[in-house]
């Protein structure tokens, strides 16, 4: 993937999140996504893409 393609992907990711389109994460985030950061709030323990959706 080229640098410009990566930049566009990240721009679209934040545009969709800012617009509240959480369903776009199914297209933009790999199903095997792994976040190494601790959950921002207790109870948000779902892993992968579904956990990312909960945080939003």
PDBQT receptor file of N, H, CA, C and O in Angstrom, charges set to zero:
ATOM      1  N   UNK A   1       0.853  -1.166   0.000  1.00  0.00    +0.000 N 
ATOM      2  CA  UNK A   1       0.000   0.000   0.000  1.00  0.00    +0.000 C 
ATOM      3  C   UNK A   1       0.903   1.235   0.000  1.00  0.00    +0.000 C 
ATOM      4  O   UNK A   1       1.877   1.294   0.751  1.00  0.00    +0.000 OA
ATOM      5  N   UNK A   2       0.591   2.190  -0.817  1.00  0.00    +0.000 N 
ATOM      6  H   UNK A   2      -0.200   2.142  -1.427  1.00  0.00    +0.000 HD
ATOM      7  CA  UNK A   2       1.418   3.393  -0.927  1.00  0.00    +0.000 C 
ATOM      8  C   UNK A   2       1.176   4.335   0.254  1.00  0.00    +0.000 C 
ATOM      9  O   UNK A   2       0.174   4.223   0.960  1.00  0.00    +0.000 OA
ATOM     10  N   UNK A   3       2.095   5.246   0.450  1.00  0.00    +0.000 N 
ATOM     11  H   UNK A   3       2.910   5.336  -0.123  1.00  0.00    +0.000 HD
ATOM     12  CA  UNK A   3       1.975   6.239   1.512  1.00  0.00    +0.000 C 
ATOM     13  C   UNK A   3       0.697   7.058   1.339  1.00  0.00    +0.000 C 
ATOM     14  O   UNK A   3      -0.013   7.304   2.314  1.00  0.00    +0.000 OA
ATOM     15  N   UNK A   4       0.401   7.477   0.129  1.00  0.00    +0.000 N 
ATOM     16  H   UNK A   4       0.978   7.277  -0.663  1.00  0.00    +0.000 HD
ATOM     17  CA  UNK A   4      -0.798   8.273  -0.126  1.00  0.00    +0.000 C 
ATOM     18  C   UNK A   4      -2.077   7.481   0.138  1.00  0.00    +0.000 C 
ATOM     19  O   UNK A   4      -3.054   8.031   0.647  1.00  0.00    +0.000 OA
ATOM     20  N   UNK A   5      -2.075   6.205  -0.202  1.00  0.00    +0.000 N 
ATOM     21  H   UNK A   5      -1.281   5.759  -0.616  1.00  0.00    +0.000 HD
ATOM     22  CA  UNK A   5      -3.230   5.351   0.063  1.00  0.00    +0.000 C 
ATOM     23  C   UNK A   5      -3.439   5.218   1.565  1.00  0.00    +0.000 C 
ATOM     24  O   UNK A   5      -4.572   5.273   2.043  1.00  0.00    +0.000 OA
ATOM     25  N   UNK A   6      -2.347   5.041   2.317  1.00  0.00    +0.000 N 
ATOM     26  H   UNK A   6      -1.426   4.996   1.930  1.00  0.00    +0.000 HD
ATOM     27  CA  UNK A   6      -2.441   4.957   3.771  1.00  0.00    +0.000 C 
ATOM     28  C   UNK A   6      -2.979   6.252   4.375  1.00  0.00    +0.000 C 
ATOM     29  O   UNK A   6      -3.814   6.219   5.279  1.00  0.00    +0.000 OA
ATOM     30  N   UNK A   7      -2.506   7.377   3.880  1.00  0.00    +0.000 N 
ATOM     31  H   UNK A   7      -1.828   7.403   3.146  1.00  0.00    +0.000 HD
ATOM     32  CA  UNK A   7      -2.973   8.675   4.374  1.00  0.00    +0.000 C 
ATOM     33  C   UNK A   7      -4.476   8.832   4.133  1.00  0.00    +0.000 C 
ATOM     34  O   UNK A   7      -5.205   9.297   5.009  1.00  0.00    +0.000 OA
ATOM     35  N   UNK A   8      -4.926   8.448   2.961  1.00  0.00    +0.000 N 
ATOM     36  H   UNK A   8      -4.334   8.071   2.249  1.00  0.00    +0.000 HD
ATOM     37  CA  UNK A   8      -6.346   8.564   2.634  1.00  0.00    +0.000 C 
ATOM     38  C   UNK A   8      -7.184   7.650   3.526  1.00  0.00    +0.000 C 
ATOM     39  O   UNK A   8      -8.269   8.035   3.961  1.00  0.00    +0.000 OA
ATOM     40  N   UNK A   9      -6.693   6.456   3.796  1.00  0.00    +0.000 N 
ATOM     41  H   UNK A   9      -5.811   6.143   3.442  1.00  0.00    +0.000 HD
ATOM     42  CA  UNK A   9      -7.393   5.527   4.678  1.00  0.00    +0.000 C 
ATOM     43  C   UNK A   9      -7.561   6.131   6.074  1.00  0.00    +0.000 C 
ATOM     44  O   UNK A   9      -8.649   6.062   6.646  1.00  0.00    +0.000 OA
ATOM     45  N   UNK A  10      -6.525   6.708   6.614  1.00  0.00    +0.000 N 
ATOM     46  H   UNK A  10      -5.641   6.764   6.149  1.00  0.00    +0.000 HD
ATOM     47  CA  UNK A  10      -6.591   7.318   7.947  1.00  0.00    +0.000 C 
ATOM     48  C   UNK A  10      -7.522   8.525   7.941  1.00  0.00    +0.000 C 
ATOM     49  O   UNK A  10      -8.294   8.717   8.881  1.00  0.00    +0.000 OA
ATOM     50  N   UNK A  11      -7.455   9.338   6.889  1.00  0.00    +0.000 N 
ATOM     51  H   UNK A  11      -6.828   9.182   6.126  1.00  0.00    +0.000 HD
ATOM     52  CA  UNK A  11      -8.374  10.485   6.791  1.00  0.00    +0.000 C 
ATOM     53  C   UNK A  11      -9.822  10.015   6.789  1.00  0.00    +0.000 C 
ATOM     54  O   UNK A  11     -10.673  10.572   7.481  1.00  0.00    +0.000 OA
ATOM     55  N   UNK A  12     -10.083   8.987   6.003  1.00  0.00    +0.000 N 
ATOM     56  H   UNK A  12      -9.391   8.534   5.441  1.00  0.00    +0.000 HD
ATOM     57  CA  UNK A  12     -11.464   8.474   5.922  1.00  0.00    +0.000 C 
ATOM     58  C   UNK A  12     -11.891   7.882   7.255  1.00  0.00    +0.000 C 
ATOM     59  O   UNK A  12     -13.034   8.068   7.672  1.00  0.00    +0.000 OA
ATOM     60  N   UNK A  13     -10.999   7.176   7.928  1.00  0.00    +0.000 N 
ATOM     61  H   UNK A  13     -10.070   7.024   7.590  1.00  0.00    +0.000 HD
ATOM     62  CA  UNK A  13     -11.294   6.601   9.235  1.00  0.00    +0.000 C 
ATOM     63  C   UNK A  13     -11.797   7.684  10.182  1.00  0.00    +0.000 C 
ATOM     64  O   UNK A  13     -12.854   7.531  10.794  1.00  0.00    +0.000 OA
ATOM     65  N   UNK A  14     -11.051   8.771  10.306  1.00  0.00    +0.000 N 
ATOM     66  H   UNK A  14     -10.192   8.896   9.808  1.00  0.00    +0.000 HD
ATOM     67  CA  UNK A  14     -11.443   9.833  11.233  1.00  0.00    +0.000 C 
ATOM     68  C   UNK A  14     -12.672  10.607  10.747  1.00  0.00    +0.000 C 
ATOM     69  O   UNK A  14     -13.469  11.073  11.561  1.00  0.00    +0.000 OA
ATOM     70  N   UNK A  15     -12.829  10.745   9.448  1.00  0.00    +0.000 N 
ATOM     71  H   UNK A  15     -12.181  10.367   8.786  1.00  0.00    +0.000 HD
ATOM     72  CA  UNK A  15     -14.025  11.398   8.916  1.00  0.00    +0.000 C 
ATOM     73  C   UNK A  15     -15.273  10.594   9.275  1.00  0.00    +0.000 C 
ATOM     74  O   UNK A  15     -16.279  11.158   9.703  1.00  0.00    +0.000 OA
ATOM     75  N   UNK A  16     -15.203   9.288   9.100  1.00  0.00    +0.000 N 
ATOM     76  H   UNK A  16     -14.385   8.829   8.752  1.00  0.00    +0.000 HD
ATOM     77  CA  UNK A  16     -16.340   8.422   9.407  1.00  0.00    +0.000 C 
ATOM     78  C   UNK A  16     -16.633   8.422  10.910  1.00  0.00    +0.000 C 
ATOM     79  O   UNK A  16     -17.794   8.498  11.313  1.00  0.00    +0.000 OA
ATOM     80  N   UNK A  17     -15.602   8.340  11.729  1.00  0.00    +0.000 N 
ATOM     81  H   UNK A  17     -14.659   8.279  11.402  1.00  0.00    +0.000 HD
ATOM     82  CA  UNK A  17     -15.788   8.354  13.181  1.00  0.00    +0.000 C 
ATOM     83  C   UNK A  17     -16.408   9.677  13.614  1.00  0.00    +0.000 C 
ATOM     84  O   UNK A  17     -17.353   9.694  14.403  1.00  0.00    +0.000 OA
ATOM     85  N   UNK A  18     -15.875  10.790  13.097  1.00  0.00    +0.000 N 
ATOM     86  H   UNK A  18     -15.108  10.776  12.457  1.00  0.00    +0.000 HD
ATOM     87  CA  UNK A  18     -16.411  12.112  13.449  1.00  0.00    +0.000 C 
ATOM     88  C   UNK A  18     -17.871  12.260  13.049  1.00  0.00    +0.000 C 
ATOM     89  O   UNK A  18     -18.636  12.961  13.712  1.00  0.00    +0.000 OA
ATOM     90  N   UNK A  19     -18.257  11.597  11.957  1.00  0.00    +0.000 N 
ATOM     91  H   UNK A  19     -17.636  11.028  11.418  1.00  0.00    +0.000 HD
ATOM     92  CA  UNK A  19     -19.638  11.657  11.486  1.00  0.00    +0.000 C 
ATOM     93  C   UNK A  19     -20.546  10.673  12.233  1.00  0.00    +0.000 C 
ATOM     94  O   UNK A  19     -21.757  10.650  12.015  1.00  0.00    +0.000 OA
ATOM     95  N   UNK A  20     -19.950   9.862  13.114  1.00  0.00    +0.000 N 
ATOM     96  H   UNK A  20     -18.966   9.881  13.291  1.00  0.00    +0.000 HD
ATOM     97  CA  UNK A  20     -20.737   8.902  13.874  1.00  0.00    +0.000 C 
ATOM     98  C   UNK A  20     -21.042   7.619  13.130  1.00  0.00    +0.000 C 
ATOM     99  O   UNK A  20     -21.899   6.846  13.556  1.00  0.00    +0.000 OA
ATOM    100  N   UNK A  21     -20.352   7.379  12.022  1.00  0.00    +0.000 N 
ATOM    101  H   UNK A  21     -19.655   8.007  11.675  1.00  0.00    +0.000 HD
ATOM    102  CA  UNK A  21     -20.601   6.192  11.208  1.00  0.00    +0.000 C 
ATOM    103  C   UNK A  21     -19.732   5.029  11.700  1.00  0.00    +0.000 C 
ATOM    104  O   UNK A  21     -18.726   4.684  11.081  1.00  0.00    +0.000 OA
ATOM    105  N   UNK A  22     -20.134   4.442  12.808  1.00  0.00    +0.000 N 
ATOM    106  H   UNK A  22     -20.951   4.722  13.312  1.00  0.00    +0.000 HD
ATOM    107  CA  UNK A  22     -19.381   3.343  13.413  1.00  0.00    +0.000 C 
ATOM    108  C   UNK A  22     -19.366   2.113  12.505  1.00  0.00    +0.000 C 
ATOM    109  O   UNK A  22     -18.402   1.348  12.527  1.00  0.00    +0.000 OA
ATOM    110  N   UNK A  23     -20.410   1.911  11.715  1.00  0.00    +0.000 N 
ATOM    111  H   UNK A  23     -21.194   2.532  11.698  1.00  0.00    +0.000 HD
ATOM    112  CA  UNK A  23     -20.459   0.752  10.821  1.00  0.00    +0.000 C 
ATOM    113  C   UNK A  23     -19.344   0.771   9.778  1.00  0.00    +0.000 C 
ATOM    114  O   UNK A  23     -18.991  -0.276   9.236  1.00  0.00    +0.000 OA
ATOM    115  N   UNK A  24     -18.786   1.948   9.492  1.00  0.00    +0.000 N 
ATOM    116  H   UNK A  24     -19.073   2.799   9.933  1.00  0.00    +0.000 HD
ATOM    117  CA  UNK A  24     -17.689   2.032   8.525  1.00  0.00    +0.000 C 
ATOM    118  C   UNK A  24     -16.445   1.299   9.021  1.00  0.00    +0.000 C 
ATOM    119  O   UNK A  24     -15.572   0.948   8.227  1.00  0.00    +0.000 OA
ATOM    120  N   UNK A  25     -16.362   1.066  10.333  1.00  0.00    +0.000 N 
ATOM    121  H   UNK A  25     -17.070   1.351  10.978  1.00  0.00    +0.000 HD
ATOM    122  CA  UNK A  25     -15.209   0.345  10.873  1.00  0.00    +0.000 C 
ATOM    123  C   UNK A  25     -15.128  -1.070  10.327  1.00  0.00    +0.000 C 
ATOM    124  O   UNK A  25     -14.041  -1.640  10.235  1.00  0.00    +0.000 OA
ATOM    125  N   UNK A  26     -16.278  -1.647   9.963  1.00  0.00    +0.000 N 
ATOM    126  H   UNK A  26     -17.162  -1.184  10.038  1.00  0.00    +0.000 HD
ATOM    127  CA  UNK A  26     -16.262  -2.987   9.375  1.00  0.00    +0.000 C 
ATOM    128  C   UNK A  26     -15.466  -3.008   8.078  1.00  0.00    +0.000 C 
ATOM    129  O   UNK A  26     -14.844  -4.017   7.745  1.00  0.00    +0.000 OA
ATOM    130  N   UNK A  27     -15.484  -1.929   7.366  1.00  0.00    +0.000 N 
ATOM    131  H   UNK A  27     -15.990  -1.110   7.637  1.00  0.00    +0.000 HD
ATOM    132  CA  UNK A  27     -14.757  -1.831   6.101  1.00  0.00    +0.000 C 
ATOM    133  C   UNK A  27     -13.323  -1.337   6.309  1.00  0.00    +0.000 C 
ATOM    134  O   UNK A  27     -12.412  -1.761   5.599  1.00  0.00    +0.000 OA
ATOM    135  N   UNK A  28     -13.126  -0.457   7.263  1.00  0.00    +0.000 N 
ATOM    136  H   UNK A  28     -13.867  -0.112   7.839  1.00  0.00    +0.000 HD
ATOM    137  CA  UNK A  28     -11.843   0.225   7.409  1.00  0.00    +0.000 C 
ATOM    138  C   UNK A  28     -10.860  -0.442   8.367  1.00  0.00    +0.000 C 
ATOM    139  O   UNK A  28      -9.661  -0.174   8.300  1.00  0.00    +0.000 OA
ATOM    140  N   UNK A  29     -11.344  -1.301   9.249  1.00  0.00    +0.000 N 
ATOM    141  H   UNK A  29     -12.319  -1.519   9.303  1.00  0.00    +0.000 HD
ATOM    142  CA  UNK A  29     -10.487  -1.922  10.254  1.00  0.00    +0.000 C 
ATOM    143  C   UNK A  29     -10.489  -3.436  10.042  1.00  0.00    +0.000 C 
ATOM    144  O   UNK A  29     -11.548  -4.052   9.922  1.00  0.00    +0.000 OA
ATOM    145  N   UNK A  30      -9.319  -4.015  10.000  1.00  0.00    +0.000 N 
ATOM    146  H   UNK A  30      -8.459  -3.515  10.098  1.00  0.00    +0.000 HD
ATOM    147  CA  UNK A  30      -9.179  -5.451   9.804  1.00  0.00    +0.000 C 
ATOM    148  C   UNK A  30      -9.876  -6.209  10.931  1.00  0.00    +0.000 C 
ATOM    149  O   UNK A  30      -9.854  -5.769  12.080  1.00  0.00    +0.000 OA
ATOM    150  N   UNK A  31     -10.491  -7.342  10.609  1.00  0.00    +0.000 N 
ATOM    151  H   UNK A  31     -10.508  -7.700   9.675  1.00  0.00    +0.000 HD
ATOM    152  CA  UNK A  31     -11.204  -8.116  11.617  1.00  0.00    +0.000 C 
ATOM    153  C   UNK A  31     -10.262  -8.648  12.701  1.00  0.00    +0.000 C 
ATOM    154  O   UNK A  31     -10.717  -8.994  13.791  1.00  0.00    +0.000 OA
ATOM    155  N   UNK A  32      -8.982  -8.717  12.424  1.00  0.00    +0.000 N 
ATOM    156  H   UNK A  32      -8.612  -8.436  11.538  1.00  0.00    +0.000 HD
ATOM    157  CA  UNK A  32      -7.995  -9.187  13.396  1.00  0.00    +0.000 C 
ATOM    158  C   UNK A  32      -7.294  -8.040  14.113  1.00  0.00    +0.000 C 
ATOM    159  O   UNK A  32      -6.230  -8.241  14.700  1.00  0.00    +0.000 OA
ATOM    160  N   UNK A  33      -7.868  -6.851  14.075  1.00  0.00    +0.000 N 
ATOM    161  H   UNK A  33      -8.732  -6.688  13.598  1.00  0.00    +0.000 HD
ATOM    162  CA  UNK A  33      -7.309  -5.675  14.740  1.00  0.00    +0.000 C 
ATOM    163  C   UNK A  33      -7.029  -5.984  16.211  1.00  0.00    +0.000 C 
ATOM    164  O   UNK A  33      -7.847  -6.608  16.887  1.00  0.00    +0.000 OA
ATOM    165  N   UNK A  34      -5.879  -5.546  16.696  1.00  0.00    +0.000 N 
ATOM    166  H   UNK A  34      -5.215  -5.039  16.147  1.00  0.00    +0.000 HD
ATOM    167  CA  UNK A  34      -5.508  -5.759  18.084  1.00  0.00    +0.000 C 
ATOM    168  C   UNK A  34      -5.019  -4.447  18.675  1.00  0.00    +0.000 C 
ATOM    169  O   UNK A  34      -4.036  -3.875  18.204  1.00  0.00    +0.000 OA
ATOM    170  N   UNK A  35      -5.698  -3.977  19.696  1.00  0.00    +0.000 N 
ATOM    171  H   UNK A  35      -6.496  -4.442  20.078  1.00  0.00    +0.000 HD
ATOM    172  CA  UNK A  35      -5.324  -2.748  20.381  1.00  0.00    +0.000 C 
ATOM    173  C   UNK A  35      -4.564  -3.133  21.642  1.00  0.00    +0.000 C 
ATOM    174  O   UNK A  35      -5.091  -3.851  22.492  1.00  0.00    +0.000 OA
ATOM    175  N   UNK A  36      -3.343  -2.664  21.763  1.00  0.00    +0.000 N 
ATOM    176  H   UNK A  36      -2.915  -2.081  21.073  1.00  0.00    +0.000 HD
ATOM    177  CA  UNK A  36      -2.506  -3.018  22.906  1.00  0.00    +0.000 C 
ATOM    178  C   UNK A  36      -2.688  -2.059  24.080  1.00  0.00    +0.000 C 
ATOM    179  O   UNK A  36      -2.107  -2.270  25.145  1.00  0.00    +0.000 OA
ATOM    180  N   UNK A  37      -3.474  -1.029  23.899  1.00  0.00    +0.000 N 
ATOM    181  H   UNK A  37      -3.945  -0.858  23.034  1.00  0.00    +0.000 HD
ATOM    182  CA  UNK A  37      -3.720  -0.061  24.971  1.00  0.00    +0.000 C 
ATOM    183  C   UNK A  37      -4.789  -0.610  25.917  1.00  0.00    +0.000 C 
ATOM    184  O   UNK A  37      -5.675  -1.347  25.484  1.00  0.00    +0.000 OA
ATOM    185  N   UNK A  38      -4.717  -0.261  27.191  1.00  0.00    +0.000 N 
ATOM    186  H   UNK A  38      -3.998   0.339  27.543  1.00  0.00    +0.000 HD
ATOM    187  CA  UNK A  38      -5.783  -0.695  28.095  1.00  0.00    +0.000 C 
ATOM    188  C   UNK A  38      -7.095   0.001  27.759  1.00  0.00    +0.000 C 
ATOM    189  O   UNK A  38      -7.101   1.101  27.206  1.00  0.00    +0.000 OA
ATOM    190  N   UNK A  39      -8.189  -0.638  28.091  1.00  0.00    +0.000 N 
ATOM    191  H   UNK A  39      -8.185  -1.531  28.540  1.00  0.00    +0.000 HD
ATOM    192  CA  UNK A  39      -9.514  -0.049  27.845  1.00  0.00    +0.000 C 
ATOM    193  C   UNK A  39      -9.627   1.279  28.589  1.00  0.00    +0.000 C 
ATOM    194  O   UNK A  39      -9.169   1.381  29.727  1.00  0.00    +0.000 OA
ATOM    195  N   UNK A  40     -10.232   2.304  27.969  1.00  0.00    +0.000 N 
ATOM    196  H   UNK A  40     -10.604   2.221  27.045  1.00  0.00    +0.000 HD
ATOM    197  CA  UNK A  40     -10.314   3.614  28.609  1.00  0.00    +0.000 C 
ATOM    198  C   UNK A  40     -11.280   3.653  29.794  1.00  0.00    +0.000 C 
ATOM    199  O   UNK A  40     -11.168   4.525  30.656  1.00  0.00    +0.000 OA
ATOM    200  N   UNK A  41     -12.224   2.718  29.841  1.00  0.00    +0.000 N 
ATOM    201  H   UNK A  41     -12.315   2.010  29.141  1.00  0.00    +0.000 HD
ATOM    202  CA  UNK A  41     -13.210   2.662  30.916  1.00  0.00    +0.000 C 
ATOM    203  C   UNK A  41     -13.394   1.214  31.336  1.00  0.00    +0.000 C 
ATOM    204  O   UNK A  41     -13.315   0.317  30.496  1.00  0.00    +0.000 OA
ATOM    205  N   UNK A  42     -13.636   0.968  32.609  1.00  0.00    +0.000 N 
ATOM    206  H   UNK A  42     -13.699   1.697  33.291  1.00  0.00    +0.000 HD
ATOM    207  CA  UNK A  42     -13.918  -0.408  33.044  1.00  0.00    +0.000 C 
ATOM    208  C   UNK A  42     -15.123  -0.970  32.302  1.00  0.00    +0.000 C 
ATOM    209  O   UNK A  42     -16.092  -0.254  32.046  1.00  0.00    +0.000 OA
ATOM    210  N   UNK A  43     -15.064  -2.229  31.963  1.00  0.00    +0.000 N 
ATOM    211  H   UNK A  43     -14.277  -2.811  32.171  1.00  0.00    +0.000 HD
ATOM    212  CA  UNK A  43     -16.186  -2.878  31.302  1.00  0.00    +0.000 C 
ATOM    213  C   UNK A  43     -16.078  -2.898  29.789  1.00  0.00    +0.000 C 
ATOM    214  O   UNK A  43     -16.851  -3.592  29.129  1.00  0.00    +0.000 OA
ATOM    215  N   UNK A  44     -15.143  -2.160  29.228  1.00  0.00    +0.000 N 
ATOM    216  H   UNK A  44     -14.515  -1.596  29.764  1.00  0.00    +0.000 HD
ATOM    217  CA  UNK A  44     -14.942  -2.187  27.774  1.00  0.00    +0.000 C 
ATOM    218  C   UNK A  44     -13.817  -3.167  27.469  1.00  0.00    +0.000 C 
ATOM    219  O   UNK A  44     -12.676  -2.780  27.215  1.00  0.00    +0.000 OA
ATOM    220  N   UNK A  45     -14.170  -4.432  27.502  1.00  0.00    +0.000 N 
ATOM    221  H   UNK A  45     -15.097  -4.746  27.709  1.00  0.00    +0.000 HD
ATOM    222  CA  UNK A  45     -13.146  -5.455  27.369  1.00  0.00    +0.000 C 
ATOM    223  C   UNK A  45     -13.207  -6.220  26.056  1.00  0.00    +0.000 C 
ATOM    224  O   UNK A  45     -12.382  -7.107  25.834  1.00  0.00    +0.000 OA
ATOM    225  N   UNK A  46     -14.145  -5.913  25.187  1.00  0.00    +0.000 N 
ATOM    226  H   UNK A  46     -14.815  -5.193  25.367  1.00  0.00    +0.000 HD
ATOM    227  CA  UNK A  46     -14.250  -6.641  23.925  1.00  0.00    +0.000 C 
ATOM    228  C   UNK A  46     -12.993  -6.425  23.104  1.00  0.00    +0.000 C 
ATOM    229  O   UNK A  46     -12.461  -5.317  23.042  1.00  0.00    +0.000 OA
ATOM    230  N   UNK A  47     -12.534  -7.467  22.490  1.00  0.00    +0.000 N 
ATOM    231  H   UNK A  47     -12.967  -8.368  22.541  1.00  0.00    +0.000 HD
ATOM    232  CA  UNK A  47     -11.311  -7.404  21.693  1.00  0.00    +0.000 C 
ATOM    233  C   UNK A  47     -11.623  -7.078  20.238  1.00  0.00    +0.000 C 
ATOM    234  O   UNK A  47     -12.767  -7.142  19.788  1.00  0.00    +0.000 OA
ATOM    235  N   UNK A  48     -10.580  -6.733  19.540  1.00  0.00    +0.000 N 
ATOM    236  H   UNK A  48      -9.651  -6.680  19.906  1.00  0.00    +0.000 HD
ATOM    237  CA  UNK A  48     -10.661  -6.543  18.104  1.00  0.00    +0.000 C 
ATOM    238  C   UNK A  48     -11.522  -5.381  17.666  1.00  0.00    +0.000 C 
ATOM    239  O   UNK A  48     -11.697  -4.395  18.382  1.00  0.00    +0.000 OA
ATOM    240  N   UNK A  49     -12.053  -5.529  16.470  1.00  0.00    +0.000 N 
ATOM    241  H   UNK A  49     -11.912  -6.330  15.888  1.00  0.00    +0.000 HD
ATOM    242  CA  UNK A  49     -12.858  -4.476  15.847  1.00  0.00    +0.000 C 
ATOM    243  C   UNK A  49     -14.096  -4.149  16.679  1.00  0.00    +0.000 C 
ATOM    244  O   UNK A  49     -14.488  -2.985  16.765  1.00  0.00    +0.000 OA
ATOM    245  N   UNK A  50     -14.715  -5.155  17.292  1.00  0.00    +0.000 N 
ATOM    246  H   UNK A  50     -14.397  -6.100  17.222  1.00  0.00    +0.000 HD
ATOM    247  CA  UNK A  50     -15.904  -4.923  18.111  1.00  0.00    +0.000 C 
ATOM    248  C   UNK A  50     -15.571  -4.097  19.345  1.00  0.00    +0.000 C 
ATOM    249  O   UNK A  50     -16.372  -3.261  19.763  1.00  0.00    +0.000 OA
ATOM    250  N   UNK A  51     -14.415  -4.316  19.925  1.00  0.00    +0.000 N 
ATOM    251  H   UNK A  51     -13.764  -4.995  19.586  1.00  0.00    +0.000 HD
ATOM    252  CA  UNK A  51     -13.992  -3.506  21.057  1.00  0.00    +0.000 C 
ATOM    253  C   UNK A  51     -13.750  -2.072  20.661  1.00  0.00    +0.000 C 
ATOM    254  O   UNK A  51     -14.070  -1.150  21.411  1.00  0.00    +0.000 OA
ATOM    255  N   UNK A  52     -13.188  -1.878  19.490  1.00  0.00    +0.000 N 
ATOM    256  H   UNK A  52     -12.928  -2.627  18.880  1.00  0.00    +0.000 HD
ATOM    257  CA  UNK A  52     -12.973  -0.524  18.972  1.00  0.00    +0.000 C 
ATOM    258  C   UNK A  52     -14.301   0.195  18.782  1.00  0.00    +0.000 C 
ATOM    259  O   UNK A  52     -14.413   1.386  19.072  1.00  0.00    +0.000 OA
ATOM    260  N   UNK A  53     -15.297  -0.520  18.299  1.00  0.00    +0.000 N 
ATOM    261  H   UNK A  53     -15.206  -1.487  18.064  1.00  0.00    +0.000 HD
ATOM    262  CA  UNK A  53     -16.629   0.073  18.120  1.00  0.00    +0.000 C 
ATOM    263  C   UNK A  53     -17.221   0.495  19.460  1.00  0.00    +0.000 C 
ATOM    264  O   UNK A  53     -17.864   1.542  19.542  1.00  0.00    +0.000 OA
ATOM    265  N   UNK A  54     -17.020  -0.290  20.499  1.00  0.00    +0.000 N 
ATOM    266  H   UNK A  54     -16.498  -1.140  20.431  1.00  0.00    +0.000 HD
ATOM    267  CA  UNK A  54     -17.558   0.040  21.815  1.00  0.00    +0.000 C 
ATOM    268  C   UNK A  54     -16.944   1.322  22.351  1.00  0.00    +0.000 C 
ATOM    269  O   UNK A  54     -17.624   2.112  23.006  1.00  0.00    +0.000 OA
ATOM    270  N   UNK A  55     -15.671   1.532  22.080  1.00  0.00    +0.000 N 
ATOM    271  H   UNK A  55     -15.118   0.890  21.549  1.00  0.00    +0.000 HD
ATOM    272  CA  UNK A  55     -14.970   2.697  22.604  1.00  0.00    +0.000 C 
ATOM    273  C   UNK A  55     -15.475   3.976  21.952  1.00  0.00    +0.000 C 
ATOM    274  O   UNK A  55     -15.282   5.056  22.510  1.00  0.00    +0.000 OA
ATOM    275  N   UNK A  56     -16.099   3.891  20.818  1.00  0.00    +0.000 N 
ATOM    276  H   UNK A  56     -16.256   3.013  20.365  1.00  0.00    +0.000 HD
ATOM    277  CA  UNK A  56     -16.544   5.060  20.099  1.00  0.00    +0.000 C 
ATOM    278  C   UNK A  56     -17.925   5.359  20.522  1.00  0.00    +0.000 C 
ATOM    279  O   UNK A  56     -18.524   6.322  20.042  1.00  0.00    +0.000 OA
TER     280      UNK A  56
